[in-house]
């Protein structure tokens, strides 16, 4: 039986599949395709989190964000610094503020 996935997977997944006695067929994505596949993977991981509320999915989201950052020339530390700057200038989400409308 062959199961078609045709999606980006973590680097050690082929090894894990082989250890399970199965034979994965893989290819290496070109740079532009890789960025698109990472974007698709981000959507997949966010949807999995929304469906399950499993905190481990948040870790998967971070891993994809880290990889996307690298494609933009940013390390995870740089992404975190940018996020901290935005938090300092615009705030976070801790106060649970819902904007209802703006007049004028």
N, C-alpha and C positions, 0 to 999 in steps of 0.2 A: 504494500500500500504506500502510495506517495502522497504526502500532504504538501500543498503549495503554500508558501508563506510570502515570498517576494517582498521582504521588508528588512529594514535595518535592525540588526540585533547587536547585543553586547559582544565584545571581542572574544570572550571565552565560551560563548554558546555552542559553536561547532565542536569544541573539545568536549563539552558536557554531553552533547548528542552522541558523539562517538563512544564515550564511556558507557552510555546507555545501550550500546550495541547497534546503533543505527548509523546510517551514512548520509551526512549532510552534503548538499551541493551548494557551493558558495561562489561569489564573485566579489571583486573589490569595486566600489562605486568611484566614479570620477568626482573631482572636486565639486563641481556645480550640482551634480546629482546628489552628492553627499549632503549638501546644505538643504536641499529640498526634502530628502529623506529624513533629516533631523527635524525639520519643521513638521513633517507628518508624524514623526515619532513623538514630538512634543504634544500634539493634539491627541494622539493615542493615549499617552500617559496621563494627561489631564482628564480625559474622558474616563479612564480606568479609576482615577481617584474620585471623580464625581459620582461614579456608579457604586463604589465600594466604601468610600471614606477611610480606606486603609492608609495609615500614615507611611507605610513603606512605599506607596506610590509617590509620595512627596519626594522621597529620596531619588526615585527614578526620574522625576521631573527635574530635580537639581542636576542629575548626571547629564541629561539632554541639554539643559541650559549651559552647563559647563562646556560641552562639546560645541554647541552653537557659538558660544563666546570665543572659543579658539578659532573658529572659522572667520571671526571678525577681528582677530588679533588681540583678544582680551583673555586674560587669565581669570579664574574664578575669584581670586583676590581683587582684581580690578573691578569685576562685576559687583562684588560685595561693596567695594568703596563707592561705586556709583550709586548703588542702592542706599547706602548710608547717607550720601549727600542729598539724595532725593527725600529721604526720611527727615533729614534736618531742615530742608527748605520747605517741604510740602506736608510733612507729617507721615505717620504710618496709618494703620487701620484699627488700632487698639480701641479707640473711642466709639467705634461702631456707628459713625455718623452716616446718615442717609440724607442726601441732598434731595429735597422735594421739588424745588423750583427756584428760579432766579428771576426777579423782576427788574425791569429797566433796561 
